[in-house]
Every structure is written in structure tokens, then in C-alpha cells.
Amino acid sequence: MATHLLAYRQAIDSAVLTPVNVVEDTQLTKFDSKTFAVPSGLNFIHWAFAGGPNITRAKIVTPSLTVRRAEVEVIPRNRGAVRVDKTVVQIFRPFSPIPLVPSEGIRMLAAEDGTGATDVVGLISLGPASLPPPPAGEIRTVRATGTTTLTPFAWTKVTLTPDEALEAGTYTLIGFIPISAGIIAARAIIVGQVNRPGVIGFAGSEADAANFNPANFYPLLNYNMGSFSHIDFPAFEFLSASADTVQTVILYLVKTA
């Protein structure tokens, strides 16, 4: 069990905090159009992101946080776009993982000051109290590409082809960098694993998107995201603001068998 990345997105016209619609998720229980159920065993917030062209506030709310008067302000925020600014990488990382109650509802609230409705996007990475450490061994870097047409503002499955076939064996994914023209985030689909660990993505051509500030991004990596056989190379789900047709993922793997 590693982590699961969940997402919210809506065009809102609200100067005060208002719940944002969930992005449909085949792996999570949904109470209503605004509320996911916190999955058992993945009931700690490890990081979050909130962005939009005119976003002014964003907050994570659950019943247990409200009882504790501990509703979570997402700071920093990416005011200016729904995609992360690769020169800054505005990620909210709490000083320690924030505990929630399994099966309670979790919402993202946001406010904006645009003229009319403007887009807001939220991401929340849920996991156990402590992330599983990466296995010992040499870290291998693998580049893989896809050519799926993405559905804007929905999780779209992308089948990837690695530049070079993997040596026969078992591998553990400990991190990845996803890139496409309009990407917001991506998450891994590992055979036999329900939860889907994810990270923010870097938008643009591969040449431009790879030129990002790693300081706030690399701390999201370097844990055991899940293991797979060389014949079951992971697929990935992309969340993008546009109908991209070219995807690149840089995977960091440890061969364990």
C-alpha cells in the first residue's frame, strides 16, 4: 500500500469558499459530486496542490478536521493557471502528514476573484502515516512515451512504451516525472494494486517541461509506490487541461529480483 492521488476541478464564480466538483475516480467511493470517501489505510494527507487563473483561497475539509478546528489551508497556491508553475512548483506539504478518519468525506473548497466563472483545480495525495521506504539497490532511469489523446480535465489511461525493454525481473517504482502539453498531474496504474500513486506534471514540450525547479518536487518521490514484473510495465493516468496527444514519463526504478 503506497499512496493515492485524488483530484477536483470546476469552473466556479465565487468570491467565498465553495466546494469543488470531484474528478471521477474509478478507485474511490464518492458520496456526492463534491465528496470522496477517505480510503482505509490511506488516511493521511501528504501533500496537496491548488491552482487556477484567479484562485484566492483553497481549503481541504473533512468532518474530523472540522471537529478539531484544523481545516487545512492549501498554501502555497498557484494563482495564474491550473497547471503548476515549473519555475516555482507550488506544493503544499504539511510539517507532518495530517491524519483523517477512514471512510469520512473529504472535500476541496476554493474561491476566486475572476470575472465570471474561472477554473480551479485541486489535488490531494493520501497515504499511510509513514510512506514505505524505497528498496535498496541501484536506481534505474527509464524513459517511456505514449500517444493517447487525452480527455481534458479527466483521468485518461495512457499505455506507455519504454525506449528500451526492461531486463527480465521485478521492479519497484520509486518516482516518476510526467510530461505533456497541458498536463496537471499523473498517477501510476500498477497491475494488482488498487491505489494509484501520483505526482504533479510539467506542461509543455519535453525539452521545455524538463527545465523545472526540483526543490519542491523531488520530496514527493523516493518511496515504494508499488512493484511490477517486466512484462507488466505500468500504465499511467494523465489529468490534463487539454487534449494532448503526446506523453512522456521518466520513471525511477529499483530492480528487486
Contacts in CASP RR format, 6 or more apart in sequence:
PFRMAT RR
TARGET T0000
AUTHOR 0000-0000-0000
METHOD contacts of the structure
MODEL  1
MATHLLAYRQAIDSAVLTPVNVVEDTQLTKFDSKTFAVPSGLNFIHWAFA
GGPNITRAKIVTPSLTVRRAEVEVIPRNRGAVRVDKTVVQIFRPFSPIPL
VPSEGIRMLAAEDGTGATDVVGLISLGPASLPPPPAGEIRTVRATGTTTL
TPFAWTKVTLTPDEALEAGTYTLIGFIPISAGIIAARAIIVGQVNRPGVI
GFAGSEADAANFNPANFYPLLNYNMGSFSHIDFPAFEFLSASADTVQTVI
LYLVKTA
1 41 0 8 1.000
1 42 0 8 1.000
1 127 0 8 1.000
1 128 0 8 1.000
1 132 0 8 1.000
1 195 0 8 1.000
2 127 0 8 1.000
2 131 0 8 1.000
2 132 0 8 1.000
2 193 0 8 1.000
2 195 0 8 1.000
2 197 0 8 1.000
2 223 0 8 1.000
2 224 0 8 1.000
2 225 0 8 1.000
2 226 0 8 1.000
3 42 0 8 1.000
3 46 0 8 1.000
3 125 0 8 1.000
3 126 0 8 1.000
3 127 0 8 1.000
3 131 0 8 1.000
3 195 0 8 1.000
3 197 0 8 1.000
3 198 0 8 1.000
3 223 0 8 1.000
3 225 0 8 1.000
4 27 0 8 1.000
4 28 0 8 1.000
4 39 0 8 1.000
4 42 0 8 1.000
4 125 0 8 1.000
4 126 0 8 1.000
4 127 0 8 1.000
4 187 0 8 1.000
4 195 0 8 1.000
4 196 0 8 1.000
4 197 0 8 1.000
5 123 0 8 1.000
5 124 0 8 1.000
5 125 0 8 1.000
5 126 0 8 1.000
5 185 0 8 1.000
5 187 0 8 1.000
5 196 0 8 1.000
5 197 0 8 1.000
5 198 0 8 1.000
5 199 0 8 1.000
6 22 0 8 1.000
6 23 0 8 1.000
6 25 0 8 1.000
6 28 0 8 1.000
6 36 0 8 1.000
6 106 0 8 1.000
6 123 0 8 1.000
6 124 0 8 1.000
6 126 0 8 1.000
7 22 0 8 1.000
7 23 0 8 1.000
7 25 0 8 1.000
7 121 0 8 1.000
7 122 0 8 1.000
7 123 0 8 1.000
7 124 0 8 1.000
7 155 0 8 1.000
7 184 0 8 1.000
7 185 0 8 1.000
7 239 0 8 1.000
8 20 0 8 1.000
8 21 0 8 1.000
8 22 0 8 1.000
8 23 0 8 1.000
8 107 0 8 1.000
8 108 0 8 1.000
8 120 0 8 1.000
8 121 0 8 1.000
8 122 0 8 1.000
8 123 0 8 1.000
8 124 0 8 1.000
9 20 0 8 1.000
9 21 0 8 1.000
9 23 0 8 1.000
9 82 0 8 1.000
9 119 0 8 1.000
9 120 0 8 1.000
9 121 0 8 1.000
9 122 0 8 1.000
9 153 0 8 1.000
10 20 0 8 1.000
10 21 0 8 1.000
10 119 0 8 1.000
10 120 0 8 1.000
11 117 0 8 1.000
11 118 0 8 1.000
11 119 0 8 1.000
11 120 0 8 1.000
12 18 0 8 1.000
12 20 0 8 1.000
12 110 0 8 1.000
12 111 0 8 1.000
12 112 0 8 1.000
12 117 0 8 1.000
12 118 0 8 1.000
12 120 0 8 1.000
13 112 0 8 1.000
13 114 0 8 1.000
13 116 0 8 1.000
13 117 0 8 1.000
13 118 0 8 1.000
14 110 0 8 1.000
14 111 0 8 1.000
14 112 0 8 1.000
15 56 0 8 1.000
15 111 0 8 1.000
15 112 0 8 1.000
15 113 0 8 1.000
16 111 0 8 1.000
17 57 0 8 1.000
17 59 0 8 1.000
17 109 0 8 1.000
17 110 0 8 1.000
17 111 0 8 1.000
18 109 0 8 1.000
18 110 0 8 1.000
18 111 0 8 1.000
19 34 0 8 1.000
19 35 0 8 1.000
19 107 0 8 1.000
19 108 0 8 1.000
19 109 0 8 1.000
20 34 0 8 1.000
20 107 0 8 1.000
20 108 0 8 1.000
20 109 0 8 1.000
20 110 0 8 1.000
20 120 0 8 1.000
20 122 0 8 1.000
21 33 0 8 1.000
21 34 0 8 1.000
22 30 0 8 1.000
22 33 0 8 1.000
22 34 0 8 1.000
22 35 0 8 1.000
22 36 0 8 1.000
23 153 0 8 1.000
23 154 0 8 1.000
23 155 0 8 1.000
23 239 0 8 1.000
24 30 0 8 1.000
24 154 0 8 1.000
24 155 0 8 1.000
25 36 0 8 1.000
25 155 0 8 1.000
26 155 0 8 1.000
27 194 0 8 1.000
27 195 0 8 1.000
27 196 0 8 1.000
28 36 0 8 1.000
28 37 0 8 1.000
28 39 0 8 1.000
29 36 0 8 1.000
29 37 0 8 1.000
29 39 0 8 1.000
29 103 0 8 1.000
30 36 0 8 1.000
30 37 0 8 1.000
31 37 0 8 1.000
31 105 0 8 1.000
34 107 0 8 1.000
35 105 0 8 1.000
35 106 0 8 1.000
35 107 0 8 1.000
36 105 0 8 1.000
36 106 0 8 1.000
37 103 0 8 1.000
37 104 0 8 1.000
37 105 0 8 1.000
37 106 0 8 1.000
38 62 0 8 1.000
38 100 0 8 1.000
38 101 0 8 1.000
38 102 0 8 1.000
38 103 0 8 1.000
38 104 0 8 1.000
38 105 0 8 1.000
38 106 0 8 1.000
38 126 0 8 1.000
39 102 0 8 1.000
39 126 0 8 1.000
39 195 0 8 1.000
40 102 0 8 1.000
40 103 0 8 1.000
41 102 0 8 1.000
41 127 0 8 1.000
41 128 0 8 1.000
42 126 0 8 1.000
42 127 0 8 1.000
42 128 0 8 1.000
42 195 0 8 1.000
43 99 0 8 1.000
43 100 0 8 1.000
43 101 0 8 1.000
43 102 0 8 1.000
43 126 0 8 1.000
43 127 0 8 1.000
43 128 0 8 1.000
44 97 0 8 1.000
44 98 0 8 1.000
44 99 0 8 1.000
44 100 0 8 1.000
44 126 0 8 1.000
44 127 0 8 1.000
44 128 0 8 1.000
44 129 0 8 1.000
45 60 0 8 1.000
45 72 0 8 1.000
45 94 0 8 1.000
45 97 0 8 1.000
45 98 0 8 1.000
45 100 0 8 1.000
45 124 0 8 1.000
45 125 0 8 1.000
45 126 0 8 1.000
46 93 0 8 1.000
46 94 0 8 1.000
46 97 0 8 1.000
46 125 0 8 1.000
46 126 0 8 1.000
46 127 0 8 1.000
46 131 0 8 1.000
47 91 0 8 1.000
47 92 0 8 1.000
47 93 0 8 1.000
47 94 0 8 1.000
47 124 0 8 1.000
47 125 0 8 1.000
47 220 0 8 1.000
48 60 0 8 1.000
48 72 0 8 1.000
48 74 0 8 1.000
48 91 0 8 1.000
48 92 0 8 1.000
48 122 0 8 1.000
48 123 0 8 1.000
48 124 0 8 1.000
48 125 0 8 1.000
49 74 0 8 1.000
49 78 0 8 1.000
49 84 0 8 1.000
49 90 0 8 1.000
49 91 0 8 1.000
49 92 0 8 1.000
49 121 0 8 1.000
49 122 0 8 1.000
49 123 0 8 1.000
49 185 0 8 1.000
49 200 0 8 1.000
50 58 0 8 1.000
50 74 0 8 1.000
50 77 0 8 1.000
50 78 0 8 1.000
50 92 0 8 1.000
50 108 0 8 1.000
50 110 0 8 1.000
50 120 0 8 1.000
50 121 0 8 1.000
50 122 0 8 1.000
50 123 0 8 1.000
51 58 0 8 1.000
51 77 0 8 1.000
51 78 0 8 1.000
51 79 0 8 1.000
51 80 0 8 1.000
51 81 0 8 1.000
51 82 0 8 1.000
51 90 0 8 1.000
51 120 0 8 1.000
51 121 0 8 1.000
51 122 0 8 1.000
52 78 0 8 1.000
52 79 0 8 1.000
52 80 0 8 1.000
52 81 0 8 1.000
52 82 0 8 1.000
52 112 0 8 1.000
52 118 0 8 1.000
52 119 0 8 1.000
52 120 0 8 1.000
52 121 0 8 1.000
53 79 0 8 1.000
53 80 0 8 1.000
53 81 0 8 1.000
53 82 0 8 1.000
53 112 0 8 1.000
53 114 0 8 1.000
53 118 0 8 1.000
53 119 0 8 1.000
54 79 0 8 1.000
54 80 0 8 1.000
54 112 0 8 1.000
54 113 0 8 1.000
54 114 0 8 1.000
54 118 0 8 1.000
55 77 0 8 1.000
55 78 0 8 1.000
55 79 0 8 1.000
55 80 0 8 1.000
55 110 0 8 1.000
55 111 0 8 1.000
55 112 0 8 1.000
55 120 0 8 1.000
56 79 0 8 1.000
56 111 0 8 1.000
56 112 0 8 1.000
56 113 0 8 1.000
57 73 0 8 1.000
57 77 0 8 1.000
57 109 0 8 1.000
57 110 0 8 1.000
57 111 0 8 1.000
58 73 0 8 1.000
58 74 0 8 1.000
58 77 0 8 1.000
58 108 0 8 1.000
58 109 0 8 1.000
58 110 0 8 1.000
58 111 0 8 1.000
58 120 0 8 1.000
58 122 0 8 1.000
59 71 0 8 1.000
59 72 0 8 1.000
59 73 0 8 1.000
59 74 0 8 1.000
59 108 0 8 1.000
59 109 0 8 1.000
59 110 0 8 1.000
60 71 0 8 1.000
60 72 0 8 1.000
60 74 0 8 1.000
60 106 0 8 1.000
60 107 0 8 1.000
60 108 0 8 1.000
60 109 0 8 1.000
60 124 0 8 1.000
61 71 0 8 1.000
61 72 0 8 1.000
61 106 0 8 1.000
61 107 0 8 1.000
61 108 0 8 1.000
61 109 0 8 1.000
62 100 0 8 1.000
62 101 0 8 1.000
62 104 0 8 1.000
62 105 0 8 1.000
62 106 0 8 1.000
62 107 0 8 1.000
63 101 0 8 1.000
63 104 0 8 1.000
63 105 0 8 1.000
64 99 0 8 1.000
64 100 0 8 1.000
64 101 0 8 1.000
64 104 0 8 1.000
65 71 0 8 1.000
65 72 0 8 1.000
65 98 0 8 1.000
65 100 0 8 1.000
70 98 0 8 1.000
72 92 0 8 1.000
72 94 0 8 1.000
72 98 0 8 1.000
74 92 0 8 1.000
74 108 0 8 1.000
74 122 0 8 1.000
75 92 0 8 1.000
76 88 0 8 1.000
76 90 0 8 1.000
76 91 0 8 1.000
76 92 0 8 1.000
77 90 0 8 1.000
77 92 0 8 1.000
78 84 0 8 1.000
78 85 0 8 1.000
78 88 0 8 1.000
78 90 0 8 1.000
82 119 0 8 1.000
82 120 0 8 1.000
82 121 0 8 1.000
82 184 0 8 1.000
82 241 0 8 1.000
83 182 0 8 1.000
83 183 0 8 1.000
83 184 0 8 1.000
83 201 0 8 1.000
83 203 0 8 1.000
83 241 0 8 1.000
84 90 0 8 1.000
84 91 0 8 1.000
84 184 0 8 1.000
84 200 0 8 1.000
84 201 0 8 1.000
84 202 0 8 1.000
84 203 0 8 1.000
86 202 0 8 1.000
86 203 0 8 1.000
86 209 0 8 1.000
86 211 0 8 1.000
86 212 0 8 1.000
86 213 0 8 1.000
87 212 0 8 1.000
87 213 0 8 1.000
88 213 0 8 1.000
88 216 0 8 1.000
89 200 0 8 1.000
89 212 0 8 1.000
89 213 0 8 1.000
89 214 0 8 1.000
89 215 0 8 1.000
89 216 0 8 1.000
89 217 0 8 1.000
90 216 0 8 1.000
91 200 0 8 1.000
91 216 0 8 1.000
91 217 0 8 1.000
91 220 0 8 1.000
93 216 0 8 1.000
93 219 0 8 1.000
97 127 0 8 1.000
97 129 0 8 1.000
97 130 0 8 1.000
99 129 0 8 1.000
100 106 0 8 1.000
100 126 0 8 1.000
106 124 0 8 1.000
108 122 0 8 1.000
108 124 0 8 1.000
110 120 0 8 1.000
110 122 0 8 1.000
112 118 0 8 1.000
112 120 0 8 1.000
119 241 0 8 1.000
121 153 0 8 1.000
121 184 0 8 1.000
123 184 0 8 1.000
123 185 0 8 1.000
123 200 0 8 1.000
125 197 0 8 1.000
125 198 0 8 1.000
125 220 0 8 1.000
131 223 0 8 1.000
131 224 0 8 1.000
132 223 0 8 1.000
132 224 0 8 1.000
133 223 0 8 1.000
133 224 0 8 1.000
134 172 0 8 1.000
134 174 0 8 1.000
134 222 0 8 1.000
134 223 0 8 1.000
134 224 0 8 1.000
134 254 0 8 1.000
135 172 0 8 1.000
135 174 0 8 1.000
135 224 0 8 1.000
135 254 0 8 1.000
135 256 0 8 1.000
136 254 0 8 1.000
137 254 0 8 1.000
137 255 0 8 1.000
138 254 0 8 1.000
138 255 0 8 1.000
139 174 0 8 1.000
139 252 0 8 1.000
139 253 0 8 1.000
139 254 0 8 1.000
140 171 0 8 1.000
140 252 0 8 1.000
140 253 0 8 1.000
140 254 0 8 1.000
140 255 0 8 1.000
141 250 0 8 1.000
141 251 0 8 1.000
141 252 0 8 1.000
141 253 0 8 1.000
142 162 0 8 1.000
142 163 0 8 1.000
142 164 0 8 1.000
142 166 0 8 1.000
142 250 0 8 1.000
142 251 0 8 1.000
142 252 0 8 1.000
142 253 0 8 1.000
143 162 0 8 1.000
143 163 0 8 1.000
143 248 0 8 1.000
143 249 0 8 1.000
143 250 0 8 1.000
143 251 0 8 1.000
144 160 0 8 1.000
144 161 0 8 1.000
144 162 0 8 1.000
144 163 0 8 1.000
144 233 0 8 1.000
144 248 0 8 1.000
144 249 0 8 1.000
144 251 0 8 1.000
145 160 0 8 1.000
145 161 0 8 1.000
145 163 0 8 1.000
145 246 0 8 1.000
145 247 0 8 1.000
145 248 0 8 1.000
145 249 0 8 1.000
146 158 0 8 1.000
146 159 0 8 1.000
146 160 0 8 1.000
146 161 0 8 1.000
146 246 0 8 1.000
146 247 0 8 1.000
146 248 0 8 1.000
147 245 0 8 1.000
147 246 0 8 1.000
147 247 0 8 1.000
148 156 0 8 1.000
148 157 0 8 1.000
148 158 0 8 1.000
148 159 0 8 1.000
148 238 0 8 1.000
148 245 0 8 1.000
148 247 0 8 1.000
149 156 0 8 1.000
149 243 0 8 1.000
149 244 0 8 1.000
149 245 0 8 1.000
150 156 0 8 1.000
150 158 0 8 1.000
150 180 0 8 1.000
150 238 0 8 1.000
150 240 0 8 1.000
150 242 0 8 1.000
150 243 0 8 1.000
150 244 0 8 1.000
150 245 0 8 1.000
150 247 0 8 1.000
151 243 0 8 1.000
152 240 0 8 1.000
152 241 0 8 1.000
152 242 0 8 1.000
152 243 0 8 1.000
153 239 0 8 1.000
153 240 0 8 1.000
153 241 0 8 1.000
154 239 0 8 1.000
155 187 0 8 1.000
155 237 0 8 1.000
155 238 0 8 1.000
155 239 0 8 1.000
156 237 0 8 1.000
156 238 0 8 1.000
156 239 0 8 1.000
156 240 0 8 1.000
157 189 0 8 1.000
157 235 0 8 1.000
157 236 0 8 1.000
157 237 0 8 1.000
158 235 0 8 1.000
158 236 0 8 1.000
158 237 0 8 1.000
158 238 0 8 1.000
158 247 0 8 1.000
159 235 0 8 1.000
160 233 0 8 1.000
160 234 0 8 1.000
160 235 0 8 1.000
160 236 0 8 1.000
160 247 0 8 1.000
160 249 0 8 1.000
162 233 0 8 1.000
165 230 0 8 1.000
166 230 0 8 1.000
166 233 0 8 1.000
166 253 0 8 1.000
167 230 0 8 1.000
167 255 0 8 1.000
168 230 0 8 1.000
169 229 0 8 1.000
169 230 0 8 1.000
169 255 0 8 1.000
169 257 0 8 1.000
170 227 0 8 1.000
170 228 0 8 1.000
170 229 0 8 1.000
170 230 0 8 1.000
170 255 0 8 1.000
170 256 0 8 1.000
170 257 0 8 1.000
171 227 0 8 1.000
171 228 0 8 1.000
171 229 0 8 1.000
171 230 0 8 1.000
171 253 0 8 1.000
171 254 0 8 1.000
171 255 0 8 1.000
171 256 0 8 1.000
172 224 0 8 1.000
172 225 0 8 1.000
172 226 0 8 1.000
172 227 0 8 1.000
172 253 0 8 1.000
172 254 0 8 1.000
172 256 0 8 1.000
173 188 0 8 1.000
173 190 0 8 1.000
173 197 0 8 1.000
173 224 0 8 1.000
173 225 0 8 1.000
173 226 0 8 1.000
173 227 0 8 1.000
173 228 0 8 1.000
173 234 0 8 1.000
173 251 0 8 1.000
173 252 0 8 1.000
173 253 0 8 1.000
174 221 0 8 1.000
174 222 0 8 1.000
174 223 0 8 1.000
174 224 0 8 1.000
174 225 0 8 1.000
174 252 0 8 1.000
174 253 0 8 1.000
174 254 0 8 1.000
175 199 0 8 1.000
175 221 0 8 1.000
175 222 0 8 1.000
175 223 0 8 1.000
175 225 0 8 1.000
175 251 0 8 1.000
175 252 0 8 1.000
176 186 0 8 1.000
176 188 0 8 1.000
176 198 0 8 1.000
176 199 0 8 1.000
176 221 0 8 1.000
176 236 0 8 1.000
176 249 0 8 1.000
176 250 0 8 1.000
176 251 0 8 1.000
176 252 0 8 1.000
177 199 0 8 1.000
177 201 0 8 1.000
177 202 0 8 1.000
177 210 0 8 1.000
177 217 0 8 1.000
177 249 0 8 1.000
177 250 0 8 1.000
178 185 0 8 1.000
178 186 0 8 1.000
178 199 0 8 1.000
178 201 0 8 1.000
178 202 0 8 1.000
178 236 0 8 1.000
178 238 0 8 1.000
178 247 0 8 1.000
178 248 0 8 1.000
178 249 0 8 1.000
179 201 0 8 1.000
179 202 0 8 1.000
179 203 0 8 1.000
179 204 0 8 1.000
179 206 0 8 1.000
179 209 0 8 1.000
179 210 0 8 1.000
179 247 0 8 1.000
179 248 0 8 1.000
179 249 0 8 1.000
179 250 0 8 1.000
180 203 0 8 1.000
180 204 0 8 1.000
180 238 0 8 1.000
180 240 0 8 1.000
180 244 0 8 1.000
180 246 0 8 1.000
180 247 0 8 1.000
180 248 0 8 1.000
181 203 0 8 1.000
181 204 0 8 1.000
181 205 0 8 1.000
181 240 0 8 1.000
181 242 0 8 1.000
181 244 0 8 1.000
181 246 0 8 1.000
182 203 0 8 1.000
182 204 0 8 1.000
182 240 0 8 1.000
182 241 0 8 1.000
182 242 0 8 1.000
182 244 0 8 1.000
183 201 0 8 1.000
183 202 0 8 1.000
183 203 0 8 1.000
183 204 0 8 1.000
183 238 0 8 1.000
183 239 0 8 1.000
183 240 0 8 1.000
183 241 0 8 1.000
183 244 0 8 1.000
183 247 0 8 1.000
184 200 0 8 1.000
184 201 0 8 1.000
184 203 0 8 1.000
184 239 0 8 1.000
184 240 0 8 1.000
184 241 0 8 1.000
185 198 0 8 1.000
185 199 0 8 1.000
185 200 0 8 1.000
185 201 0 8 1.000
185 238 0 8 1.000
185 239 0 8 1.000
186 198 0 8 1.000
186 199 0 8 1.000
186 201 0 8 1.000
186 236 0 8 1.000
186 237 0 8 1.000
186 238 0 8 1.000
186 239 0 8 1.000
186 249 0 8 1.000
187 196 0 8 1.000
187 197 0 8 1.000
187 198 0 8 1.000
187 199 0 8 1.000
187 236 0 8 1.000
187 237 0 8 1.000
188 196 0 8 1.000
188 197 0 8 1.000
188 198 0 8 1.000
188 225 0 8 1.000
188 226 0 8 1.000
188 234 0 8 1.000
188 235 0 8 1.000
188 236 0 8 1.000
189 196 0 8 1.000
189 234 0 8 1.000
189 235 0 8 1.000
189 236 0 8 1.000
189 237 0 8 1.000
190 196 0 8 1.000
190 225 0 8 1.000
190 226 0 8 1.000
190 227 0 8 1.000
190 228 0 8 1.000
190 234 0 8 1.000
191 228 0 8 1.000
191 229 0 8 1.000
191 232 0 8 1.000
191 234 0 8 1.000
193 226 0 8 1.000
196 237 0 8 1.000
197 225 0 8 1.000
197 226 0 8 1.000
198 225 0 8 1.000
199 217 0 8 1.000
199 220 0 8 1.000
199 221 0 8 1.000
200 217 0 8 1.000
200 220 0 8 1.000
201 209 0 8 1.000
202 209 0 8 1.000
202 210 0 8 1.000
202 212 0 8 1.000
203 209 0 8 1.000
203 241 0 8 1.000
206 248 0 8 1.000
221 252 0 8 1.000
222 252 0 8 1.000
227 256 0 8 1.000
228 234 0 8 1.000
234 251 0 8 1.000
236 247 0 8 1.000
236 249 0 8 1.000
238 244 0 8 1.000
238 247 0 8 1.000
END
